[in-house]
Amino acid sequence: MLVLSLEIVALASYCFVGMVVSPESIEATTRYFIMGSLSSCLLLFGIMVLFAVEGSVFFTEVPSQGAPLAVYSTFVLAGLLIKLGAAPFHF
């Protein structure tokens, strides 16, 4: 549900960015769409690794240590931070 709600909000914001027709807004919309796609891929890849390694997508059922935790936590966190536009991922 988290991924679906983020994507619905992102699609609406892509449309809002591209409402003004000018070369700058078209470029901004294209860049925003590409960065949104990249962040969605990172987020979904992190969730996929979580499920593949642990067999569950719930963080409460995952052990709190180990290399797999660091891997999928990094991907999930990076995907969310890019999607939310948080620093230093806002560039």
N, C-alpha and C positions, 0 to 999 in steps of 0.2 A: 504494500500500500504506500510505503514511503517513496519508492521509485516512481510509481504511477502518479502520485500527487505532485512530485517534483517535476515530472515531465509535462503534466498538464499546465502547471504554472509557467514552465519554460516556454511552451509553445505559444501561450498567450503573450508572453513578453517579447518573443521574436516578432510577432505580428505588430505589437506596439512600437518596436524600434523601427520597423520598416514602413510605418504609416506615411511618413513624409517622404515624398519621392524626390530624392536628390542623389547625386553620386556618392556623397558621404554617408547617407543613411543606408544605401544599398550595400556599401562596403562594410559598414558597421553591422548590419543584419547578417551578412555572410560570415563575418568573423565571429559574431555572437553564436550563430548556429553551429559553426565548426567547433568552437570551444565547448558548447553545450553537448554536442555529440561526443567529444572526447571525454568529457567528465562523466557522461552516462556510461561510456564504455569502461572507464576505470571503476566506477561504482559497481556496475554489474559484474565485472571481472573479479573484484574483491569479494562480492557476495557468492560468486560461483566457486572461488577457491575455498571460502569458508564452508560451503556445503560439501565440496569434494573431500576436504580433509577431515572435517568433523562429523559430517552426516546430519548436520542441523544448521539452521540459519539463525538460531536464537543465541545471542551472546551470553545468556545466563547458563547455557548448557556447555559452553566451551571452557576448557581449562584456561587459567589465567596466565600461563607461562608458555614459552616455547617459540621457536622460529616461525611456525605456521601462523600463530597469532599475530606476530609482527608483520608478516607479509600481507595478510588480508586486512588487517587493521589499517595499514598504510594505504592500500588501494582504496578502501572504503572511505577513509578520512580524506584522502586527496580528491576523490570524486565529489564528495559532499562540499568540500571547501571551494573547489573550482565552480561548482554549480551555484553556490551561495555568493560567490564573488568576494570571499574573505582574503585578507592579506596573508601571505605574499602571492596568492594565486589570482589576484584581481588583474594582473597584467595580461 
